[in-house]
Amino acid sequence: MKKNVLFVGDNPVSRTGNGNMLAALASQIDTRIYNATCFVTKTVSLTDPFNQVFNIIDAEQPGDKLGSNKLLNLLQVSDINYLIFVGLDIWEYAHIFKHIIDIKAKKKFCWIAIFPYDIIEVRKDWIAWMNCLDIPCVYSKYGYNMLKSYVPKLQYFRPPMWSADAVYKQYDLKKQMSSRHQYFKELSDSDYIIGCIAKNQIRKDIPKLIKAYLLAKKERPNLVLYLHTEFDNGVYNLKQMAADLGAKTGDLISKSQSVLYSEKQMVDVYNSIDCLVNCSAQEGLSWTVLQAMCCGTPVIASRTTSQTEMVEDAGCLITPKEPIYIPVITKGGKTHVQAFTCRAEDIKQAIIDVSDNRDLQNRMIEAGLAKSKEWLDNVSNINDLLKTSAPSVIQSIEKKKRVLFAQHSAAGDVLMTTRCFKGISERYNLPIDYMTMPQYKGIVEDNPYIDKILPWNERIFAEYQFVLNPHGDRILPGSWGRNSTSILSDFYWKILDVVPDDFYIAEREIGHWEEIELPICIVQTSGGDKEFRTYRFMKDICNGLKDRYMTIQLGSKNDYPASAEIDLRGKTTFAETAWIMKQANLAVTIDSYLSHLAGALGISQVCLFGSGNYRVVRPNQLKGLLVCRVPDYTLLPCLGPCSASVRNCKLKCTGVHNPYDILNDIVEIEEYRLWEKELKPKIIERIS
C-alpha cells in the first residue's frame, strides 16, 4: 500500500521561491511508493500542471490565509504518513504546533520541515519550535552551522530547483540578443542592464539599490536598472521613491506590473540582462541568484547569511555594514530583529567595477556556470528523506582542538588584535590560527603566538572548538562609534577579557638608509576609504619641511601623491613598512593603519581625522606626542563624525585641515621632544 505525503507550502505555480521549491520536491516523489497532496497558500489563477498527478488543496479560508484550522482538520481526518512543511519559515504555523503534536501522538505520522535560517542570531523560541519536529531540515550550510549545536536532530537538506535542467540555461549570443531586443526594445545594445528580480519587501532593500544605481549612473550614463518587482504592491512605493532620489524617465524600467511571468519568460529575462544584483539584508536561499548563474549572468550580491555560500568564488560579494531591522514572528508575536544591509556607495562601486571590466564579467560568467552546476548536481532527494520514518542520528563533527581568531579587515584592526594573542595563548593553551583577508596576512606573519594564517572563509568556523571573532560578533553590530569610552585598540582585549600585551609586527630592514643624513618624516595622504580619507595638500607639508627632514611617503600605490623626497607607495611589505616607520622622527598620518603603526612604535605624529570619531579610533600612542587634527564640525554642514556612513556627503572632511596648522603642530612636537630630553630630567631631579 502506498504511503501518504502531505506537503504544506506555497502554490507550486505561484512563481515564488518557496513555490518553486515545493514544485521541485513534488516532482521528485516516487509515485510507485507515495501518494502526494499539496496543501498550498498563495492561490493563483493559472492552470495547475500538477493536478493530474498531485492533489492540490487550497489552504486559504476567510480570515485565515494560512488555513491553520483547515490543516488541523485535515490531519485529524486523513491517513497521513508524512507531514512536510516546505520552504516556510518555521514560525508561520507555530501557533498550532501544540495541536499538531497532540494529533501526531494519536495518528503517528512523521513530521518533517525543510526550512530556512536567515538571521544573524540564534533565537531560543525558534529553537524550541524546531525541536518539536521529528526531522528538522535546514536548507543552508549557514543555517546548519548556526543551529546544529541547539537542534540535535538537525539535517542539512539541499533542495532541488524546479526546471533547473530543462529551462534555466545560458543562451548563445544570437538568442541572447533576440531576447534582449524582445524584452528591452527601447534600449540600445551598448546599454548595460542591471537586473533586480525580487519582492518589494524590507529585506530586499530595493530603495538602496535604486540609490546606488543613480550614483553609478552619474559616472556611467549607459547603465540602466531593470526592476522585476511590483512598484506599488509591497512595502515601498518604488516609483515615488525613485523620483525623490532624482530618477528621470528612462533611468529605470520595470516588468509589466501585476503580470506573472512564466519560467520560460524568466529565462529570457536572465539571458537579456547584463548583471543581476541582489543586495538583500538576509537570505535563506536565493533562487534568483542560482537561476541567474545557470543562465550565465554575472551576480552582485550581499555577503549575508546563506547567500554567501552560493555566490562566493562565483560572483561579486558586498559586505553589509549598515544596520536594518527585519520583521519576524516570535513567541511574543510580530517584532523586528537586527540585520545588516549594504551601503549604497559599496553597491555603486561594485556595479561600476563589474560593468567596466569585461574580463571580470567573463570570469564571473564562467565561475557562475560552474558553481550552479556543482550546486544542482548535489541536491538532496526527498525520497531519501522519506525512507527515514524516525529521527536520524546526526553524528557531531569532531572539532579541531585549536583557537581560531577571525578578523576580516582592515589593516589597522588586524594590528590592534596582536595585543590579545599572549592572553589567548595563556588562557586556552592551544594553537592559535589567525583568519583574515589575504592582503593583511603580512601583519601577523612571524608572530610567535600564531600557528597558522588562514584566508578568510567563514564556512570553517564550525570546525573549531573555539572561535574568537570580536569585531564581527561585538564591534561591527554595536554602536561603538558613538557611545564608547574606550579607544578602538582596547576593544579587542577588553571584549575577550585577556590581559593586554604589546603590539607586535615583524620588521624587515631595507638597505641604503645610511645615506639619509636628515631626520625622517613619514607622510601619508590616503586612508582605507580614499573618498573620505584623502589629504591633497601634503605637498605643502613636504615643502615646509625641506632642509629639516627627509620626507618619505608610505601607503598603497594608488594613494594621492605627496611630492615627498622618497616615494614608497605600494613598494613595501608590512614588515618593511614597520622597519621604516621605526627609523622616523615623526609622521603626518591619516586616520588609518599607518597612524596605528606609528602609535604602536612610539613615533610622534600629527594624525588627520575627518569622518572618524577621533575619541574612539585614534591611535594608541605608546611614546612621544600625538596631535589629533580634528575638523570643527560646528562650522561644517554636518552633524559630526559619521564614519563615512553618509556616502552622498559632498564635504570630504579629512581634506579641510590647513597645512600651516599642521606645520605648527610639527613645531609643537619638536618643542615637546626638546622638553622631554633636556628639561624633564631636571624637573624630576628637583621634585625628588
N, C-alpha and C positions, 0 to 999 in steps of 0.2 A: 504494500500500500504506500502511495506517495505521502510525503510529509508536507505540511502546510507552512508557508512562509508569509508573514505579513510585514511588508516594508512600510515605514512611515517616513514621509519626506515631501519635498516639493514635486509638483507635477513633472513627469519626465519630458514633457514637451513645452515646459514653461521658459526654456532658454536661460534659466538661472544656473549658476554654478552647481547648486545642490540638486536641481532638477536633472542636469546632465549626469551628475554622479549616480543618481538613482536609475536613470536610463541605462547607464553602462553596467551597473551591478545587476539590474534585472535581466539584461541581455546575456549575462554570464550564466544565469541559472540553468542547471541541468534539468530540463523538463521531464526526463525519464524518472527522476527521483523526487522532484519537488513540484508542488503547485504554488504559484506565487500570486499574491494580491498586493496592490499598491494603494495605501491609504494616503491620499495626497492633498496638500494645500495648494494655493495659487492656481485656481481653476482657470483654464484658458479655453477659448472657443475653437481652437484648431482640432481637426480630426486626430484622434489619438492612435498612433501606429501600433500601440501595444495592446489595444483592446482585443485583438484576435488571439493573443497568447496569454496576456495577463489581465486579470480583472482589476478595474480601476474603481476605487471608491472615493467620492468627493468628500473631503473632511469637513468643509465649511458648513456651518449652520448659522442661523440668525443669532447675532451676538457672540458667536464663538468661531472665529476664523480657523483656529487650530482643530476644532472638533474634538475637544477633550472628552466630553461626556459621551459622544458618539464612539470614540475609540474605546473607552471603558466598557460600554455596552457590547461592542464587537468582541472584545477579549472574553467577556463573560459567556457569550452565547456560541462562540466559534471554537472549533477544534484546531487550535493553533499550536504548532510545534516550535516555531521561531518567531519572535518579535524583534524586528531590526529597525532602529532609528538610523536614518542615513543622512549625513551631512548637517543635520540640525544642531544648533548649539544645544548642548545637553540640558540647559536650564529651561528651554521653551516649554517642555511638558513637566517641569519639576513639581509644579503644584499638584499633579496627580500621581507622583511617584509612589506615595504610600498606598494608594488604591491599586496601582499596578502590582505592587509587592503582595498585597492581600490576595488579589486574583491569581497571581502566579503560584502562590502557595497551594491553591486548590487545583489549578489547571496544569501545573508542572511544565510550562513551556520554558524555553531558553531565551533569555533577554540579552540582546546584543545591541550595542550602539557604536556607530562609526562616526566620530565627531572631531571637530577642530579644537585647537587650543591656541589662541592668538593674542593673549595678553602677556604683560611682562612680569606678572607676579603669580604666585600660587595662592588661590583662594580656598579657604577651608570649606566653605559651603559647597563649592563646585566639586571639591574632592569627595565630600560626603555623598553627593549625588552619583558621582562616577562609581563609587564603591557599592552602590545598590545593584549594579549590573552584574550579570553572570560573565559576560565577556566584553569589557570596555576596550574599544579600539580607537586610538588617536591616529589621524592621518597625516602627521608630520613628524620628522625626526626631532624637530624643535620641541613639539608637544610631548613626545615620548621622553626626551631627556629631562624636561621640566617636571613631569608627573610620575615617573616610574618609581621614585622613592616613596610616593604617597599612595599609589594605587597598585597594590601587589599583583593584581590580575591583568594589568595593562598589557595590550599588544599594540604593535605598530602595524597599521594596515594601509598600504599604498593603493588608493582606489584607481580603477581604470578610468579613462576618459572616453566619453561617448563619441563615436565616429572618428576616433583617432587615426586608425589605419585607412579607413575608407575615404575620408573627406579632408582632413587637415594636412595639406601637402603644400610644398613650395611649387609655384608655377614657373614655367620657363619665361624668359624675358618678354617674348611676344604676347603670351597670355597675360602676364602681369600688366603690360601696357594697355592691353584691351580692357581689362577690368578697371584699371585706373581711369581710362577715358570714359568708361560707362558710369562709374560712381562719382568721379570728380571731374566732370567735363568742363567745369568753369575754370580749372587750374591748368597751368602750363606744365610741361614736362620738367622744367627747371625748378619748379616749386618743391620744397622739402616738406612732406606731410607728416606731422607728429600726431599720432592717434592716441586717444584715451577711450578705452572701452570699459565702462564702469557704471555702477549705480550712482545716482545723485544722493550720496549719503555722507555723513560726517567723516567716517574713517577713510574714505577715498580722497578727501580733501581736494576736490576738483578746483575750487576757487584759488588755491595756492598754485596749482598748475597753470591756470589762466594768467595769474600774475607773473609767474616765471616766464611763461611763453611771451608775454608782451614785453618783458625786459629783454628777452633774447631777440625778439623781432626788431628792436631798435638797432641792433648790431647786425642782424642778418635778415634783411627785408624779404627774402624768398621763403621764409618759414610760414607755414600755415598750420593751424591747430584744428583737428577734426575731433569733435566730441560725440562719441556714440553713447548717448545717455538721454534722459528726459530733462529738458531745461527747467520745467516748472513742476514736474511730478517728482517730488523728493524733498530734501531738506532745504536746498538753496534755490533761489530764483537766479539761475546762472546767467540768463540773458541780461538782466539788470545789473548784476554784479560785474559782468564783463564790460558793460557800458560805463559803469562807475570807475572801472580801472583804466579806462581810456581806449577800449577796443573800438575799432572803426569797422564799417561794412566791409566784409571780405576777409577780415582778420581771422574770424572763427567760422567754421562750417559745422553742421551737425547732421546726424541721421534724420530721416523722416520721423517726426515726433509721433508717439503712440502707435508706432508700427513695429511689429515683431519680425525680426529678420530670421530667415531660415539658416540652417547650418551651412548650406552652400553659399548663401549671400555673405555670411560671416567670413568664410574662407576667402571669398573675393575681396572683402574689405581688408583682411590681414595682408593679402598679397598686393594690395594697392597702396597702402601707406608705407612710409619710409622707416618709421620707428614707432614702437609702442612705448608709452610712458605710464607707469603705474606706481606713483609715489604714495601709496597707501600708508596710513599710520599703523596698520596691523593686518595680517593676513593669516587665515587658517590654511588655505591652499588656493593659489591664484591660477585658475584655469585660463584666464585670458593671456597670462604670461606664457604658459605652456603652449597654448594654441598658436600664439604669435611665433614662438621659436620653431614649432613644427612647420610653419609656413615660411621660415627663413627671414623673419622680420626681426631686426635688432631690438633689444629691450633695455629700457632705462627703468630702474625700479628702486624702491626704498629697501635699505638693509634692515628689514624688520621681521621679527618672529619667523614663521616658516617660509616666508618668501625668499629668504637668504639662501636656503639650501637648493632652491630651484634655479636661481639666477646666478649664483656665484660661479665664477670661471666661465660664464657664458654671456653675461650682459654687463651693463654698467650699473653698479650699486651705489646709492647715495645714503650716507649715514644720517638718520633723522636726529635732529638736535633740539627742536622746539617742542615744548610740552603741549599736549592736547588732551582733552577728556572725551572718552568714548562711552556712549550709552550701553549699559548691560543690564541684565536681570540678575538679581541676587536673592538670597534668602529673605532679605528685608524689602524686596521689591525693586523697582527700577532705580538705578543710580548711574553714576559715571565713574570710570576708572581712568587712571592716567596712562597715556601712551605718548609716543613721540612722533612728530611729523617732520618732513624735510623743510629746510629753509628755501624760500623762493629763489634766492641767489644761487644756492647749490644746484637746484633743478635747472635754472637758466644756464649755468656753466656746463652742466652735463649735456644739455641739448646742443649747445654750441660746439662742445668738444666732439660729440658724435656726428653732428651734421656736417662739420668741417673736414672730417678725416675719413676719406674713402677706404683707406687701408684698415682703419679701425672698424668701419662698418662691415667690411668683408670678413674680418676675423670674428666679429660678433655673430654674423650670419652662420659661418661655419661652426663655431662653437655652440650656438643655439640649436642648430640641427642635430649635432652630436649629442648634446645634453638632453634634448627632448626625446631622442631615440632611446638613449640609455634609460631615461625615466620610464618610458612606456614599455620598454622591454622587461621591466622588473616590477610591474604592477602586481598586486595581490589578486587572488581569485576567491570570490565569495563562496564557492563550493568547498574549498579547503577549510574555510572558517566554519561552515555548517556541519562539517564532519565532527566538530568538537561540540558535543551537546552539554559538556560541563566545562567549567573554567579550566583553562590550561595553566600549567605551572610555568611561570616565567623565571628562567634562571638569571639571577642577577650577575651582571658583568663584574668580574674582579677588578677593582680599581687599582691604579698604579699607586704604590706607596711613595708618593712624591708630592711636592708642593708645586702647583702651577700658579705663577704670578702673571696676571694678564694686564697689560697696559697698552691699549690700542694706539694712542697718539697723545700728544705730539712730542717733539724732541725735548722741550723743557720739562714736560711732565715725566718723561722717562728718566731724565736726570734726577728729578726730585725723588723718585721711588727708590733710588740707590741708598737712601738713608735707612730704609726698612730692612735690608737683607740680613744684616747681622742679627737683629732681633728675631726675625722669622726663623733663621737657622737655629738659634738657641732655643726657640720655643718648640719647633717641630722635630728637630734633629733628623731631618730628612733632606734628600737632594732637592734643590730648587731649580725648576725650569722656568725660563722667562719668555713670555709670548708678547710679541709686538709686531708692528708693521716692518717689513724687511729693511726699509730705508733708515730705521732707527736702531738697528741691532748693534751698530758700532759703539753706541753709548754704553752698553753693558758688556761688551766683549772684554775678556780677560778679568772680569770681576771675580774675586776669589770665592764669593758665595754662590755664584751661578754655575750650575752644572751644564745646562743646555740652553741654547737660544732658539726659539721656535717661531716660524712665521705665523701671523695671525690666522686663527682658524677656530671659531667658537664651537665647532662641532665636536672637538675633542675635550671640551671642558668636563664632560661626563666621565671621561676615562680616569680622572684624577681623584685621589682620596681627599685632597684639599685644594680648593681653587680660591685664590685671593684676587679680586677684581674691584678694588676700592673706587677707582674712577668710574667704572661702568655701573657699579651697584649703588654707590652712595653720592659721589660728587656730581656726576652728569645729571641724575634725576633731581638733585637738590636745588635749593635757591641760594647756593653758596656765594654767588656773585654779589648779592645784596646784603645778606644777613650775617656773614661770617665775622668773627672777631679774631680769627687766625689768618696767617698768610698761607697761601696755597701749598708751599713746600712743607708745611707742618701737617697738612690734612692727612697725608698717607699714613704716617706713623701713628697719628692720633686715632684715625679710624681703625687701624689694625691693632692698636693698643700694644705697641712694642716700644722699647727704649730706642730713641733716635741715634743713629750713627752719623759719621761724617759723610758728605757727598763723596762719590767715587767715580772717577772716569780715568781710563788708562791714558797715558801721554806718550806720544811718539815724536822724537826730536827730528827737526828739519835742519839740514846743514846750511853753511854760509851765512849764519847770523852774526858771526864775529865781525863782519864788515859793517854792521849797523852801529854807528857811533852815538846817535842821538837817543834819548828816551823814546819808548814806543807808545803810541796811542792807537788803540784799536777803534775803528769806526764801522758802523753798520747802518744800512739805510732801510732795510725791509724786514718785517717780522713774518710770522706764519701766514697771516691774512694780508696779502700785498695790497689789496684795495684799501684797507683801513689802517694798515700799519706800515706806511712808507713815508720816509722823510726825504724830501727832494732838495734840501738846502745844505746837505752835508759838505758840499764843495766849499761853502763859505767857512765851515768849521776847519776843514783841512788847510785852507789858505791862511786862516787866522793862527794856525799852529805852526806854520812854516818856520824853519830855522830853530824851533824849540823842540819839536817832536818829529819822529819818523811815523807818518800816518800809514796804517795798514788796514785795508778793507777786508773783512771776513763776511761770509754769508753764502747764499746759494748763487748759482751762475746767472740767474735772471733778476737778481736784486738791482735796484736802481743804482747807477754808478755814482761814486762819491768823489772821484778825481783824487783819490789817495795816492801817495807816492808808490806804494806797493799794492797791487790789486790781486787778491787771492780768492775772489768769488768763485765758488764751485771747484776749487783746486785742492782742497784739503779734506782729509778724513776727520771724523770726530776726535780721534786721538791726537792728530796733528794740530787741529784747532785748539785743543786743550793746552798743548805744549806752547803754542804761540801766545795764547792768552796769558799764560803764566809768566811770559817774558815781558809783558806790558807793564807800563807805569800807570796807565789809566785807560779808560774806554768810554766811548759815547755809543750807547746801545739803544735799540728799540725794545719795547716790551715783548720779549721772546726768549728763545733758548740761549742766545749769547749773553743776555743780561743775567740769566740764572747761572750760567757758567762763570761769568766774571764775579758774581757774588760768592759762589762756592769756592773760588780760588782766591778770594780776598783782594781783587783788583778794584780800586776805587773807580767809580763810574758815574756818569750822568745818564740816567735812563729816561727815555722819552715815552710818555704814555698818551693815549688818545681814547679809544673806546673801552679800554680795560680799566677796571677799578683798581687803582694802584694800591689801595689799602689791603687788597686781597692778593693780587697777582705780582706784587713787587718781588724782586729777588731777595733771597736770604743773604744779606751782606755780612760775611763772617769776619772780615777785616776791612780796614780802610773806610772810605766815606762813600755813601750812596746819596746822590741827589736825584730825587724824583721830579722830573719836569712834567707838571700836570696842567692841562688846559683849565682856564677859568670858565667852567660850564655856565656860570650865570651870564656870561657875555655871549654865549652861543645859542643858536635856535634849537636847543635840545634839552632833555631832562637830565643830562648827566651821562656817566659811562654806561654803555649799553651792551658791551661785549660784542659789538658788531652785529647785534640781532636786528637792528633797524637797517636793512640792506638797501633801502631806497634813499638813505640819507645822503645828501649831496656834499655835506661837510666832512672831509676826511681829516678828523681832528688831530691825528698824530702829526700832521703837517703844519699846525698852527704856531709851533714854537719859533721864537725869534732866535736866529743863530748867534746874535750878540749876547743874548741872555745865557746861552749855552757856554759861550766862551768865558763869560763872567763866572759861571758855575765851575769851570775848569780852574780858574784862578783861585776860587774858594778851596777847591781840593788841594791845590798846591800849597796854599797857606796852612791848611789843616795838616798836611804832611810835614811842613816845617815845624809847626807847633808840636806835633807828635814826636818828632825826632829831637828837638832842641829844648823845648820848654817843659814838656811833660815830665821828664825825669827830675827837673829842678823843682817843680811843684810837688811831685811825690816826695822829694827829699825834705822839703820844708814841712809838709804835713807830718811826715814820720818823725 
